[in-house]
Amino acid sequence: MELMQGASLLSRPADEFGNDGLVEEMWAVKAMDHAEVHFNVSFSLITSIHPSCIRLTPYDEQIYQTFRQDFPDLRVDILSDDVLKSPKAKVAWRAFAEKFNKLDDYSYGTLMRADASKEFSPENSLLVVRIQFLAIEIARNIEGFNDEVYRKFRPAPKPKSCLTNEKKQVISD
């Protein structure tokens, strides 16, 4: 029951709450759900399709151009809360996010891999807002930082055929 009440709070304006613990907890639960979906869908995409070919939104190019205009020197390969959530970074990210406030769920909490070369794990996860996640993952795809995950976790090629040449000949006779 408490979770249901908390879930309805997530649709209310954030400035009504301050630092409400229940809202933060619900945000984390929703972020975990998103991470699970992202991991299952995007991770399988990243490992089967080259990351430079993946599009996360119809606005990837605009998000990337604006991201690199606003954050030209931000390294996206390895990130930390210190880099993303310092007082100065919070102001810059808030201004960036408002440029995309028409995007669905742009400010929802989302888990993101801290180190692009590794898979999701509790130790390799950061809680960010969705537009940060999109901007950074798009940059990782374009700039080649998801390539290592593509190489490392790509499924092994399937065997060509289960039939030997001898059996094929018998079947075709």
Backbone hydrogen bonds in HBPLUS format (Angstrom, degrees):
<---DONOR---> <-ACCEPTOR-->    atom                        ^
c    i                          cat <-CA-CA->   ^        H-A-AA   ^      H-
h    n   atom  resd res      DA  || num        DHA   H-A  angle D-A-AA Bond
n    s   type  num  typ     dist DA aas  dist angle  dist       angle   num
A0005-GLN N   A0001-MET O   3.05 MM   4  6.41 159.5  2.10 153.5 158.5     1
A0006-GLY N   A0002-GLU O   2.89 MM   4  6.08 158.9  1.94 147.5 154.1     2
A0007-ALA N   A0003-LEU O   2.80 MM   4  5.99 151.2  1.88 147.2 155.0     3
A0008-SER N   A0004-MET O   3.22 MM   4  6.51 150.8  2.31 144.5 150.5     4
A0009-LEU N   A0006-GLY O   3.04 MM   3  5.14 131.9  2.28  98.1 111.5     5
A0010-LEU N   A0007-ALA O   3.20 MM   3  5.50 142.2  2.35 103.6 113.1     6
A0012-ARG N   A0009-LEU O   3.00 MM   3  5.48 165.1  2.03 118.6 123.4     7
A0016-GLU N   A0013-PRO O   3.20 MM   3  5.92 167.2  2.22 120.3 124.1     8
A0017-PHE N   A0014-ALA O   3.10 MM   3  5.84 172.3  2.11 127.0 129.3     9
A0024-GLU N   A0020-ASP O   3.06 MM   4  6.37 160.9  2.10 152.7 158.4    10
A0025-GLU N   A0021-GLY O   2.90 MM   4  6.09 153.3  1.97 145.6 153.2    11
A0026-MET N   A0022-LEU O   2.91 MM   4  6.15 159.0  1.96 149.1 154.5    12
A0027-TRP N   A0023-VAL O   2.84 MM   4  6.00 153.2  1.91 148.7 156.7    13
A0028-ALA N   A0024-GLU O   2.97 MM   4  6.20 152.6  2.05 143.5 150.3    14
A0029-VAL N   A0025-GLU O   2.98 MM   4  6.31 152.1  2.06 145.6 153.3    15
A0030-LYS N   A0026-MET O   2.90 MM   4  6.13 164.8  1.92 151.5 155.3    16
A0031-ALA N   A0027-TRP O   2.84 MM   4  6.03 152.3  1.92 143.9 152.6    17
A0032-MET N   A0028-ALA O   2.88 MM   4  6.08 150.2  1.97 143.8 151.6    18
A0033-ASP N   A0029-VAL O   2.99 MM   4  6.32 155.1  2.05 148.4 154.8    19
A0034-HIS N   A0030-LYS O   2.95 MM   4  6.25 160.2  1.99 149.9 155.0    20
A0035-ALA N   A0031-ALA O   2.84 MM   4  6.07 158.0  1.89 148.2 154.7    21
A0036-GLU N   A0032-MET O   2.93 MM   4  6.14 155.4  1.99 148.0 154.2    22
A0037-VAL N   A0033-ASP O   3.05 MM   4  6.36 160.6  2.09 150.4 155.0    23
A0038-HIS N   A0034-HIS O   2.74 MM   4  5.96 169.0  1.75 156.7 160.5    24
A0039-PHE N   A0035-ALA O   2.68 MM   4  5.79 162.5  1.71 149.9 155.3    25
A0040-ASN N   A0036-GLU O   2.97 MM   4  6.14 166.0  1.99 146.8 150.6    26
A0041-VAL N   A0037-VAL O   2.84 MM   4  5.95 168.7  1.85 160.3 163.5    27
A0042-SER N   A0038-HIS O   2.67 MM   4  5.06 123.4  1.99 128.9 146.5    28
A0043-PHE N   A0038-HIS O   3.25 MM   5  6.81 143.8  2.39 147.9 155.6    29
A0043-PHE N   A0039-PHE O   3.12 MM   4  4.88 130.2  2.38 107.6 121.7    30
A0045-LEU N   A0041-VAL O   2.87 MM   4  6.14 142.7  2.01 141.9 153.9    31
A0046-ILE N   A0042-SER O   2.59 MM   4  5.85 169.1  1.60 161.7 163.1    32
A0047-THR N   A0043-PHE O   2.99 MM   4  6.10 145.5  2.11 139.7 148.5    33
A0048-SER N   A0045-LEU O   2.98 MM   3  5.16 145.5  2.10 103.3 114.0    34
A0049-ILE N   A0045-LEU O   2.67 MM   4  5.52 160.2  1.71 167.4 167.8    35
A0053-CYS N   A0050-HIS O   2.87 MM   3  5.67 165.1  1.89 130.4 135.5    36
A0054-ILE N   A0051-PRO O   3.13 MM   3  5.28 162.8  2.16 109.6 114.9    37
A0063-ILE N   A0059-TYR O   2.89 MM   4  6.06 168.4  1.90 166.8 170.8    38
A0064-TYR N   A0060-ASP O   2.83 MM   4  5.97 164.1  1.85 153.6 158.2    39
A0065-GLN N   A0061-GLU O   2.90 MM   4  6.06 169.8  1.91 152.1 155.0    40
A0066-THR N   A0062-GLN O   3.01 MM   4  6.08 167.2  2.03 150.0 153.8    41
A0067-PHE N   A0063-ILE O   2.85 MM   4  5.91 156.4  1.91 146.5 154.2    42
A0068-ARG N   A0064-TYR O   2.90 MM   4  6.12 169.4  1.91 158.7 160.1    43
A0069-GLN N   A0065-GLN O   2.96 MM   4  6.08 138.2  2.13 138.4 150.3    44
A0070-ASP N   A0066-THR O   2.87 MM   4  6.05 159.2  1.91 150.9 155.9    45
A0071-PHE N   A0067-PHE O   2.66 MM   4  5.66 148.0  1.76 151.4 161.9    46
A0074-LEU N   A0071-PHE O   3.39 MM   3  5.48 165.6  2.41 107.8 112.0    47
A0116-ALA N   A0077-ASP O   2.82 MM  39  5.24 175.0  1.82 166.7 168.5    48
A0079-LEU N   A0114-ALA O   2.80 MM  35  4.93 158.1  1.85 135.9 143.5    49
A0084-LEU N   A0080-SER O   3.13 MM   4  6.42 160.2  2.17 151.9 157.5    50
A0085-LYS N   A0081-ASP O   2.67 MM   4  5.35 148.1  1.77 153.6 158.7    51
A0090-LYS N   A0086-SER O   2.85 MM   4  6.06 160.1  1.89 163.6 168.5    52
A0091-VAL N   A0087-PRO O   3.34 MM   4  6.58 156.4  2.40 143.4 147.9    53
A0092-ALA N   A0088-LYS O   3.20 MM   4  6.50 163.6  2.23 148.0 152.2    54
A0093-TRP N   A0089-ALA O   2.78 MM   4  5.96 165.9  1.80 159.6 163.5    55
A0094-ARG N   A0090-LYS O   2.90 MM   4  5.95 152.6  1.97 143.4 151.0    56
A0095-ALA N   A0091-VAL O   3.13 MM   4  6.36 161.5  2.16 148.3 152.5    57
A0096-PHE N   A0092-ALA O   2.98 MM   4  6.24 155.4  2.05 145.7 153.1    58
A0097-ALA N   A0093-TRP O   2.80 MM   4  5.96 165.5  1.82 152.6 156.2    59
A0098-GLU N   A0094-ARG O   3.08 MM   4  6.28 155.6  2.14 148.4 154.0    60
A0099-LYS N   A0096-PHE O   3.08 MM   3  5.50 145.0  2.21 108.5 118.5    61
A0100-PHE N   A0097-ALA O   2.90 MM   3  5.43 157.3  1.95 115.9 123.4    62
A0103-LEU N   A0100-PHE O   3.00 MM   3  5.57 163.2  2.03 119.5 125.0    63
A0106-TYR N   A0103-LEU O   3.25 MM   3  5.47 145.1  2.37 140.3 131.8    64
A0108-TYR N   A0105-ASP O   3.12 MM   3  5.28 171.1  2.13 114.2 116.8    65
A0131-ILE N   A0106-TYR O   2.98 MM  25  5.05 149.3  2.08 152.3 142.5    66
A0130-ARG N   A0108-TYR O   2.76 MM  22  5.43 134.5  1.97 149.4 164.4    67
A0110-THR N   A0128-VAL O   2.65 MM  18  5.32 153.8  1.71 165.0 167.7    68
A0128-VAL N   A0110-THR O   2.81 MM  18  5.32 175.1  1.81 164.2 164.4    69
A0112-MET N   A0126-LEU O   2.86 MM  14  5.23 150.3  1.95 147.6 157.3    70
A0126-LEU N   A0112-MET O   2.77 MM  14  5.23 147.4  1.88 148.6 159.6    71
A0114-ALA N   A0124-ASN O   2.96 MM  10  5.12 150.3  2.05 110.1 118.8    72
A0118-LYS N   A0115-ASP O   3.12 MM   3  5.72 168.6  2.13 121.3 124.4    73
A0124-ASN N   A0121-SER O   3.03 MM   3  5.04 138.9  2.21 100.2 112.3    74
A0132-GLN N   A0129-VAL O   2.97 MM   3  5.47 128.4  2.25 112.5 125.9    75
A0133-PHE N   A0129-VAL O   3.11 MM   4  6.46 161.5  2.15 153.6 159.2    76
A0134-LEU N   A0130-ARG O   2.81 MM   4  6.12 166.5  1.83 159.4 162.3    77
A0135-ALA N   A0131-ILE O   2.95 MM   4  6.00 168.4  1.97 142.6 146.4    78
A0136-ILE N   A0132-GLN O   2.92 MM   4  6.04 168.2  1.93 156.6 160.0    79
A0137-GLU N   A0133-PHE O   2.82 MM   4  5.91 168.3  1.84 157.4 161.3    80
A0138-ILE N   A0134-LEU O   2.85 MM   4  5.85 159.9  1.89 151.3 157.2    81
A0139-ALA N   A0135-ALA O   3.01 MM   4  6.13 158.3  2.06 139.6 146.1    82
A0140-ARG N   A0136-ILE O   2.80 MM   4  6.04 153.3  1.87 146.4 154.6    83
A0141-ASN N   A0137-GLU O   2.93 MM   4  6.15 152.5  2.01 144.4 151.0    84
A0142-ILE N   A0138-ILE O   2.92 MM   4  6.18 169.3  1.94 157.0 159.4    85
A0143-GLU N   A0139-ALA O   2.78 MM   4  5.69 165.2  1.80 153.0 157.9    86
A0145-PHE N   A0140-ARG O   2.83 MM   5  4.65 122.2  2.17 135.9 146.0    87
A0146-ASN N   A0140-ARG O   3.31 MM   6  5.57 141.6  2.47 126.5 119.6    88
A0147-ASP N   A0144-GLY O   3.26 MM   3  5.28 157.3  2.31 101.2 107.8    89
A0150-TYR N   A0146-ASN O   3.10 MM   4  6.39 156.3  2.16 147.7 154.9    90
A0151-ARG N   A0147-ASP O   2.87 MM   4  6.21 157.3  1.92 152.8 157.9    91
A0152-LYS N   A0148-GLU O   2.76 MM   4  5.86 167.1  1.78 153.8 158.2    92
A0153-PHE N   A0149-VAL O   2.96 MM   4  5.73 165.5  1.98 148.1 151.1    93
A0168-LYS N   A0164-THR O   3.01 MM   4  6.26 158.4  2.05 153.4 160.1    94
A0169-GLN N   A0165-ASN O   3.02 MM   4  6.22 154.7  2.09 147.1 153.0    95
A0170-VAL N   A0166-GLU O   3.19 MM   4  6.50 152.6  2.26 143.1 150.2    96
A0171-ILE N   A0167-LYS O   2.99 MM   4  6.24 159.4  2.04 152.0 157.1    97
A0172-SER N   A0168-LYS O   2.97 MM   4  6.22 151.8  2.05 147.1 154.8    98
A0173-ASP N   A0169-GLN O   3.10 MM   4  6.20 125.2  2.42 140.6 152.9    99
A0173-ASP N   A0170-VAL O   3.35 MM   3  5.32 145.4  2.48  96.6 106.0   100
